[in-house]
Amino acid sequence: MTESLALYIERVIEFSPRLFDSLWETGIMLFFAMIAAILLGIPVGTLLYLTADSRPMANRFVNRLINILVNIIRSFPFLLLVVAMQPFVRQVYGRATGDPIAASFPMVVIAIALYARFVEQSLMEVPKGIIETAQSMGATNWQLVWKFLFVEARSSLVIGFTTAVISFVSYSTIMGVVGGGGIGDFAIRFGYQRYETDIMYTAIVLIIILVEVFQWLGLKLAKKLDKR
Amino acid sequence: MIRLQNIEKTFYGKETNLLALNQISLNVEKGEAFGIIGESGAGKSTLLRMINALEKPDSGMVMVDNVRLTELNRKELRLQQKQIGMVFQQFNLLNNKTVAENVRLPLTLHDYPNCLTVDDVLEFVGLEDKKFSYPGELSGGQKQRVGIARALITRPKLLLCDEPTSALDQNTTEEIVEVLRKAHEEFKMTSVVVTHELPVIKSLCKRAALMEAGEIKDIITIKQSDKSIIQKPYLERAIEVLAHD
């Protein structure tokens, strides 16, 4: 028992540089996905909300268009999205595989679509009376969003973000299939192709811990922000 | 102060259309406390919402303080709306903001040269000690006081109250009516109060429009009752109502 444990630890130490490299690559992908979710997912989701029927910026054409785009991206099997985006990524970035930044492109696209939907849902939970109050005070749409909607929806936005990030972890592992690096790539190379099962399980446990930490942080922050 | 002429409004539903307001004409004088009364569905809230352009008429003219609201663009409309305070049935406070932040909210949207301070209005509604509380920690009556303070801080020339006491019990209703009456006396603004509760109109307003099925049936001058409202505690009143004839 102690012998096999010692052997396991030895192997983990041996593989740890590669394991940490993979985690770092996953981190890069998650970083770009999170930035995209915040900088673009929030505006797109807010626009989805505001342009719907009987909302302050009701516009059937814009709403339909964004809705269709978001639905297409979200219903695309992610692996196919990755493959479909390769020519585009190659054109823009120079290479489409073997690098976490190249792998971040499809991550960014799915991150925007996924979080936009969560943002829209969070805003739908804000009572209608709040919008009416903002309008009765003569608030601009910008003020309505920043000073009313986001204030009331903030803990729900954080919970949605947490759920989205956890999905990003899952999406990032798919990138391993096209050699995009990251923890999924690691698991395929060592666990699937080389039958280093113990190392693969170690990687999986690390992913689980990562997810748990995100979930815990997200809920804690959401709770702190929620004064309702 | 307020002139409505031949207002018509229909809400178009999937199956039936509802004529919410039918040929409404109405004048409210400057400084007047005016009531709109009727059963639910009579169109009184829709009428009130015409006055601050939350609702647009299909036809007719809305004039507030000599400005035709029906002819303004969005920016001009916002400048009109900022001078009109509104108190809501469900209070509509931001639950993630403190009482003080809620009350200050209108001042963060526009410039108000003659506004009051947060401390002034909170003292006026009797909530100085709740400044840093969140709405979730307040009772219904206290929430409505915050709503009133938020409406008063801008010193509005016009105060619209949409069923201000309908979510409150009887004793709290009287407290809120008292705050609104005091506000009208102190700040001398024009007030329009929509409610289905007759005693509220009786103690707040001088004139009232009676509405039914989207039409004004009558406009009456209210005879103020001589007896001032005696505020009895809830239990005392319960005994009075339940144990006596």
Interface residues (C-beta under 8 A of the other chain):
Chain A: P127 G129 I130 E132 T133 Q135 S136 M137 G138 A139 T140 Q143 K147 F148 V151 E152 R154 S155 L225 D226 K227 R228
Chain B: N52 L54 L77 R78 L79 Q80 Q81 K82 I84 M86 F88 Q90 N92 L94 N95 N96 K97 L105 P106 T108 L109 H110 Y134 G136 L160
